[in-house]
Amino acid sequence: MEIKELQNFAKEENERGRSKTKTSEKESILTTAIKLGEEVGEVSEEVLKHFNYQVKDKSFEKNEISYEIADVIIVASILADSLGIDLEESLKEKMKKIKERYEK
């Protein structure tokens, strides 16, 4: 999949969500940021399961953590769309900065 495909999906989801909830742009951005935190928490829960650190009797499933990571990426993409951020360009710039950090 290309990043552009992800951005288009995020844009469609963002528009669908905004029309369904009838929220303002500000409310939509805030709720998406909160949703992103929730999804990151679910990834953390799956990691705890993987290492048997869960208090409850829950078993780790590889498919589940992959879905949770995908949720983080999708919600982050929706947030980027809401803020008018070009993910492809942002990722290229950030990757370049990271590479430069280790080339020094």
C-alpha positions as CSV (number, residue, x, y, z in Angstrom):
1,M,0.0,0.0,0.0
2,E,1.1,3.5,-0.8
3,I,1.0,6.3,1.8
4,K,-1.3,8.2,-0.5
5,E,-3.9,5.4,-0.3
6,L,-3.7,5.6,3.5
7,Q,-4.2,9.4,3.3
8,N,-7.2,9.0,1.1
9,F,-8.7,6.5,3.4
10,A,-8.1,8.8,6.4
11,K,-9.7,11.7,4.6
12,E,-12.8,9.6,3.8
13,E,-13.0,8.4,7.4
14,N,-12.5,11.9,8.7
15,E,-15.3,13.3,6.6
16,R,-17.6,10.4,7.4
17,G,-17.0,10.8,11.1
18,R,-17.5,14.5,11.1
19,S,-20.8,14.3,9.2
20,K,-22.0,11.5,11.4
21,T,-21.2,13.2,14.7
22,K,-21.9,16.7,13.5
23,T,-19.0,18.1,15.6
24,S,-17.0,21.2,15.0
25,E,-13.5,21.0,13.5
26,K,-12.0,21.8,16.9
27,E,-14.1,19.1,18.6
28,S,-13.2,16.6,15.9
29,I,-9.5,17.2,16.3
30,L,-9.7,16.9,20.1
31,T,-11.7,13.7,20.0
32,T,-9.4,12.2,17.4
33,A,-6.3,13.1,19.6
34,I,-8.0,11.4,22.5
35,K,-8.9,8.4,20.4
36,L,-5.2,8.1,19.3
37,G,-4.2,7.9,23.0
38,E,-6.8,5.2,23.5
39,E,-5.4,3.2,20.6
40,V,-1.8,3.6,21.9
41,G,-3.1,2.3,25.2
42,E,-4.5,-0.8,23.5
43,V,-1.1,-1.5,21.9
44,S,0.5,-1.2,25.3
45,E,-2.0,-3.7,26.7
46,E,-1.2,-6.2,23.9
47,V,2.6,-5.8,24.7
48,L,1.9,-6.5,28.3
49,K,0.0,-9.6,27.3
50,H,2.9,-10.7,25.2
51,F,5.2,-10.6,28.2
52,N,2.6,-12.0,30.6
53,Y,2.4,-8.8,32.6
54,Q,-1.3,-8.5,32.4
55,V,-3.1,-8.7,35.8
56,K,-6.1,-10.3,34.2
57,D,-5.9,-13.7,32.6
58,K,-5.6,-12.6,29.0
59,S,-3.6,-14.4,26.4
60,F,-1.5,-12.7,23.7
61,E,-2.5,-13.0,20.0
62,K,-0.2,-11.8,17.3
63,N,-3.1,-10.8,15.1
64,E,-4.6,-8.6,17.8
65,I,-1.5,-6.5,18.3
66,S,-1.1,-6.1,14.6
67,Y,-4.7,-4.8,14.4
68,E,-4.1,-2.4,17.3
69,I,-0.9,-1.0,15.7
70,A,-2.9,-0.6,12.4
71,D,-5.6,1.3,14.5
72,V,-2.8,3.7,15.8
73,I,-1.6,4.4,12.2
74,I,-5.1,4.9,10.9
75,V,-6.2,7.3,13.7
76,A,-2.9,9.2,13.5
77,S,-3.6,9.5,9.7
78,I,-7.1,10.9,10.4
79,L,-5.6,13.4,12.9
80,A,-3.0,14.4,10.3
81,D,-5.8,14.9,7.8
82,S,-7.8,17.0,10.3
83,L,-4.7,19.2,10.8
84,G,-3.9,19.5,7.1
85,I,-0.6,17.6,7.4
86,D,0.8,15.7,4.4
87,L,1.8,12.4,5.9
88,E,4.1,11.4,3.1
89,E,6.0,14.6,3.2
90,S,6.2,14.6,7.0
91,L,7.4,11.0,7.1
92,K,10.1,11.7,4.5
93,E,11.3,14.8,6.4
94,K,11.3,12.9,9.8
95,M,13.1,9.9,8.3
96,K,15.8,12.2,6.8
97,K,16.3,13.9,10.2
98,I,16.6,10.5,12.0
99,K,19.2,9.3,9.4
100,E,21.2,12.5,9.7
101,R,21.2,12.1,13.5
102,Y,23.1,8.8,13.2
103,E,25.4,10.0,10.4
104,K,27.1,12.6,12.6
